[in-house]
Amino acid sequence: MERSDPANASLGGFEIIDSAKNTLDIVSPGTVSYADILALATRDAVVMTGKPDIQVATGKRDGMASEVTNVRPNMVDTSFTVDDMIFFPQKGLPLEDLVMLLGFYAYECTLDDGKRLSGNLESFGITCTRTIWSAHCTIFNDIFRTDSRGNVAFVNSSLDKDYAAKLAKKCATSTSTTVYIDHQTSFTFGNQYYNHFLAHRGLLQSDSNFFYEAWSESCLKLSSIGVMTDEGEIRQICSRTNV
């Protein structure tokens, strides 16, 4: 099952999706797919962070299989460099869309260093505002190593040393700890992720109106990849097929 891959360990909110499905099935049984519910829930979550309101297309059907082996070949892994990420056009997403989508994710905890950064991703012609994203320590623990005496050695020499030290301290007690990559504006939609990246505070190697519009277009492209309309099914339970 796809959910068993470590890359999906941070996923939560399944009970909310199930609750939405149960409510919809009371009104119109077997009509709305989990694929549509997930897309609409993503739209609503984005709106709750302060826009944009994405006009999500519906009519998707659920897949007939969920294999853990399908996860890694179809995602940007946390250890990827920018060069590794160039494969995205194979999915119908050019590099510009990858840049937009990388700037928006969120889950649970925070790392606060009290500093403000500024800048923009000029090489892509992008000037933005703020964003949200976080990750479990286990996802990025390859950027530093701790020996038996507790001394920390940083594998990724390009990472800001102060930031790396804070990460090592934050993750010392548990690999399940979650830290925000955008640690200034973690619950607001915008561009701080890019500013941190330019300041060598990119945790994973891998004008505001313009940003909102561009991100919306990229998200819609992502939601249209591999969509099932004629084939597939309307699942009764999210985690397994009907047969």
C-alpha positions in Angstrom: 0.0 0.0 0.0 1.3 3.5 -0.9 0.8 4.8 2.6 3.4 2.3 4.0 6.3 4.1 2.2 8.4 6.1 4.7 8.0 9.2 2.5 4.3 9.1 3.5 4.9 8.7 7.2 4.0 12.4 7.9 0.6 12.1 6.2 -2.3 12.9 8.5 -5.9 14.0 8.4 -7.3 10.7 7.0 -10.2 10.8 9.5 -11.3 14.2 8.0 -11.3 12.7 4.5 -13.3 9.7 5.7 -15.7 11.9 7.5 -16.3 13.9 4.3 -16.8 10.7 2.3 -19.3 9.4 4.9 -21.3 12.6 4.8 -21.4 12.7 1.0 -22.4 9.0 0.8 -25.4 9.8 3.0 -26.6 12.4 0.4 -25.5 10.6 -2.7 -24.1 7.1 -2.2 -21.2 6.0 -4.4 -21.0 9.2 -6.4 -18.0 11.2 -5.2 -14.5 9.6 -5.3 -11.8 9.9 -2.8 -9.6 11.4 -5.5 -12.1 14.3 -5.8 -12.4 14.6 -2.0 -8.6 14.9 -1.6 -8.4 17.5 -4.4 -11.2 19.6 -2.9 -9.7 19.2 0.6 -6.4 20.5 -0.7 -8.2 23.5 -2.2 -9.9 24.3 1.1 -6.7 23.9 3.1 -4.9 26.4 0.8 -7.8 28.9 1.2 -7.5 28.5 5.0 -3.9 29.7 4.8 -4.9 32.9 3.1 -5.6 32.0 -0.6 -5.5 31.3 -3.5 -8.9 29.7 -4.2 -8.1 27.1 -6.8 -10.9 26.0 -9.2 -10.4 22.3 -8.9 -11.9 20.0 -11.6 -14.0 17.1 -10.4 -15.1 13.8 -11.9 -12.0 11.8 -11.1 -12.3 8.1 -10.2 -10.2 6.2 -7.7 -7.4 3.8 -8.8 -7.7 0.0 -8.9 -4.4 -0.5 -7.1 -2.2 1.0 -4.4 1.4 -0.4 -4.5 4.3 0.9 -2.3 6.6 0.3 -5.3 4.8 3.1 -7.2 5.7 5.8 -4.7 9.4 6.6 -5.3 9.4 6.5 -9.1 6.5 9.1 -9.1 7.7 11.7 -6.6 10.5 14.2 -6.0 12.5 12.4 -3.2 14.0 14.4 -0.3 17.6 13.6 -1.3 17.2 14.9 -4.8 19.4 17.7 -6.1 18.0 20.3 -8.5 19.6 18.3 -11.4 17.7 15.2 -10.2 14.5 17.1 -10.2 14.7 17.8 -13.9 12.8 14.6 -14.6 9.6 16.5 -13.7 8.9 17.4 -17.3 8.4 13.7 -17.9 5.2 14.1 -15.8 4.1 17.1 -17.8 5.4 19.6 -15.3 8.2 21.9 -16.5 10.8 23.2 -14.1 8.9 26.4 -13.5 6.0 24.3 -12.1 8.4 22.4 -9.9 9.7 25.7 -8.4 6.2 26.8 -7.6 5.1 23.5 -6.0 8.2 23.1 -3.9 7.3 26.3 -2.1 4.1 24.9 -0.5 3.8 22.2 2.1 2.8 22.0 5.9 2.4 19.7 8.8 3.1 20.2 12.6 6.1 21.7 14.5 8.5 24.7 14.2 12.1 25.8 14.4 12.5 29.5 15.3 15.9 31.2 14.8 14.5 34.7 15.2 16.1 36.1 11.9 14.3 37.5 8.9 15.6 37.0 5.4 14.9 38.7 2.1 15.4 38.0 -1.6 13.8 36.3 -4.5 14.4 33.5 -7.0 15.7 35.8 -9.7 17.0 33.1 -12.0 13.3 32.1 -12.6 12.0 35.6 -12.7 10.0 35.0 -9.6 9.3 37.6 -6.8 6.9 36.3 -4.1 5.8 36.7 -0.5 5.7 33.7 2.0 5.2 30.0 2.2 4.7 26.9 4.4 6.5 23.6 4.6 7.8 21.1 7.2 9.5 17.7 7.4 10.3 14.9 9.9 13.9 14.7 11.0 14.2 11.2 9.6 13.6 12.6 6.1 16.7 14.8 6.1 19.0 13.1 8.7 21.5 12.5 5.9 22.7 16.1 6.0 24.6 15.5 9.3 26.1 12.7 11.3 26.5 12.3 15.1 29.4 10.2 16.4 29.4 8.1 19.7 30.6 11.2 21.6 27.8 13.4 20.4 29.9 15.4 18.0 28.1 16.5 14.9 29.6 16.5 11.4 27.7 18.1 8.5 27.6 16.1 5.3 26.1 18.9 3.3 28.8 21.6 3.3 26.6 24.1 1.4 24.1 24.4 4.3 24.3 27.4 6.6 26.3 26.3 9.6 24.1 28.0 12.2 21.0 26.6 10.7 22.5 23.1 10.5 23.5 23.3 14.1 19.9 24.2 15.1 18.6 21.3 13.0 21.0 18.8 14.7 20.0 20.0 18.1 16.3 19.9 17.2 16.6 16.3 16.0 18.9 15.0 18.7 16.2 13.3 20.8 14.0 11.8 18.1 13.9 11.3 14.4 10.1 11.7 14.4 10.4 15.4 15.4 9.0 17.8 12.8 10.6 21.1 11.9 9.4 23.9 9.6 11.5 24.7 6.6 10.0 28.1 6.5 10.5 28.9 10.1 9.3 32.6 10.0 5.9 32.3 8.4 5.1 28.6 8.8 1.3 29.0 8.6 1.1 31.6 5.8 1.1 31.1 2.1 4.0 32.8 0.3 7.7 32.8 -0.7 9.9 32.5 2.5 10.9 29.0 1.4 12.8 30.5 -1.6 14.4 33.2 0.5 15.8 30.6 2.9 17.0 28.5 0.0 19.0 31.4 -1.4 20.5 32.0 2.1 21.7 28.4 2.2 18.9 27.4 4.6 17.3 24.9 2.2 16.5 22.0 4.4 15.9 19.4 1.7 18.4 19.2 -1.2 15.9 18.7 -3.4 5.3 40.1 -6.9 2.6 38.2 -4.8 -0.3 38.3 -7.3 2.0 36.6 -9.8 3.1 34.0 -7.3 -0.5 33.1 -6.4 -1.6 32.8 -10.0 1.5 30.8 -11.0 1.2 28.4 -8.1 -2.5 27.9 -8.8 -1.7 26.9 -12.4 1.1 24.5 -11.3 -1.2 22.9 -8.7 -3.9 22.3 -11.3 -1.4 20.7 -13.6 -0.3 18.4 -10.8 -3.8 17.5 -10.0 -4.4 16.5 -13.6 -1.6 13.9 -13.9 -2.8 10.3 -14.3 -6.4 11.2 -13.7 -8.9 8.4 -14.1 -12.3 9.2 -15.6 -13.6 6.2 -17.6 -11.6 3.5 -15.8 -11.2 3.2 -12.1 -13.9 3.1 -9.4 -15.6 5.0 -6.6 -14.1 3.5 -3.5 -16.2 2.7 -0.5 -13.1 2.8 1.8 -10.1 5.0 1.0 -7.3 2.5 1.8 -8.5 -0.4 -0.3 -10.3 -1.2 -3.6 -13.9 -2.4 -3.7 -13.0 -5.9 -4.9 
